[in-house]
Amino acid sequence: VEFVESGGGLVQAGESLRLSCVVSGIIMEIQTLAWFRRGVGEERDMVANITADGRTYYIDSAKGRFTASRDNAKKTIYLQMNSLKPEDTDLYFCNAYPWTGADWGQGTQVTVTA
């Protein structure tokens, strides 16, 4: 299983980014996937998840600003991040949800300046 994240960058508060994650080694049609951020502790924090049929869940801080989507044919999931805030600054990853031990990718850095 492999996850390759991209799309991060340095933006100002209020701007947008679209993260992408190309997935391999997973049957996309049956797997819930999620976006995580590195957070403060050792465990990564789930930001949003998306089921195989497109249902989404967001943590409170992401609701109304972030939108998760997926293209199973392209084996890719996305996270549209709007109205970014400095507190969104972090290293973002994707992985299966719930996480069952698959290796993490390199992540993509999101940095938001005030």
C-alpha positions as CSV (number, residue, x, y, z in Angstrom):
1,V,0.0,0.0,0.0
2,E,1.3,3.4,-0.9
3,F,0.1,7.0,-0.5
4,V,1.6,9.9,-2.3
5,E,0.3,13.3,-1.2
6,S,0.8,16.6,-3.0
7,G,-0.7,20.1,-3.4
8,G,0.4,21.7,-0.2
9,G,2.1,25.1,-0.2
10,L,2.5,28.5,1.5
11,V,-0.6,30.7,1.4
12,Q,-2.0,33.6,3.2
13,A,-5.0,33.4,5.5
14,G,-8.2,33.2,3.6
15,E,-6.7,31.6,0.6
16,S,-7.3,28.0,-0.7
17,L,-5.3,24.9,-1.5
18,R,-6.3,21.5,-3.0
19,L,-4.5,18.5,-1.7
20,S,-4.3,15.3,-3.8
21,C,-3.4,11.8,-2.7
22,V,-2.7,9.0,-5.2
23,V,-3.3,5.6,-3.7
24,S,-2.0,2.2,-4.7
25,G,-2.4,-1.3,-3.3
26,I,-6.0,-0.6,-2.1
27,I,-9.3,-1.6,-3.5
28,M,-10.7,1.9,-3.8
29,E,-14.3,0.7,-4.3
30,I,-14.6,-0.6,-0.8
31,Q,-12.1,1.4,1.3
32,T,-12.9,4.5,3.4
33,L,-10.0,6.9,3.2
34,A,-9.1,9.9,5.2
35,W,-7.0,13.0,5.5
36,F,-4.9,13.3,8.6
37,R,-2.6,16.0,10.0
38,R,0.5,15.4,12.0
39,G,-0.8,17.3,15.0
40,V,1.1,17.7,18.3
41,G,1.4,14.1,19.6
42,E,2.7,11.0,18.1
43,E,-0.6,10.0,16.6
44,R,-1.9,11.8,13.5
45,D,-5.2,13.5,13.8
46,M,-8.0,12.7,11.3
47,V,-9.3,15.8,9.6
48,A,-11.8,14.4,7.2
49,N,-12.8,11.0,5.9
50,I,-14.7,9.8,2.8
51,T,-16.3,6.4,2.3
52,A,-16.1,4.4,-0.9
53,D,-19.4,5.8,-2.0
54,G,-18.6,9.4,-1.2
55,R,-20.0,10.1,2.2
56,T,-17.9,12.5,4.1
57,Y,-17.2,13.3,7.7
58,Y,-15.3,16.4,9.0
59,I,-13.9,17.5,12.3
60,D,-15.6,20.6,13.6
61,S,-12.7,22.9,12.6
62,A,-12.9,21.7,9.0
63,K,-16.7,21.8,8.6
64,G,-17.8,24.5,6.1
65,R,-14.2,25.1,4.9
66,F,-12.8,21.8,3.7
67,T,-14.3,19.4,1.2
68,A,-13.1,15.8,0.7
69,S,-13.7,14.0,-2.6
70,R,-12.4,11.0,-4.5
71,D,-12.0,9.6,-7.9
72,N,-11.9,5.8,-7.6
73,A,-11.0,5.4,-11.3
74,K,-7.9,7.6,-10.8
75,K,-7.2,6.1,-7.4
76,T,-7.0,9.6,-6.0
77,I,-8.6,11.5,-3.1
78,Y,-8.7,15.2,-2.7
79,L,-9.1,17.8,0.0
80,Q,-10.2,21.2,-1.1
81,M,-9.2,23.6,1.7
82,N,-10.9,27.0,1.6
83,S,-10.7,30.0,4.0
84,L,-7.4,28.7,5.4
85,K,-6.3,29.8,8.8
86,P,-2.9,29.9,10.4
87,E,-4.0,27.1,12.7
88,D,-4.4,24.8,9.7
89,T,-0.6,24.9,9.3
90,D,0.6,21.3,9.4
91,L,1.9,18.3,7.5
92,Y,-1.1,16.5,5.9
93,F,-1.3,12.8,5.1
94,C,-3.8,10.4,3.6
95,N,-4.4,6.8,4.6
96,A,-7.0,4.2,5.1
97,Y,-9.7,4.9,7.8
98,P,-9.6,3.7,10.3
99,W,-5.9,3.4,10.2
100,T,-4.9,-0.2,10.3
101,G,-1.1,0.2,10.3
102,A,-0.4,1.0,6.6
103,D,2.8,2.9,6.1
104,W,2.4,6.7,5.9
105,G,3.5,8.7,2.9
106,Q,5.7,11.7,3.0
107,G,2.8,14.1,3.5
108,T,2.3,17.5,2.0
109,Q,3.1,20.7,4.0
110,V,0.4,23.3,4.4
111,T,1.6,26.6,5.8
112,V,-0.8,29.5,6.3
113,T,0.5,32.9,7.2
114,A,-1.6,35.6,9.0
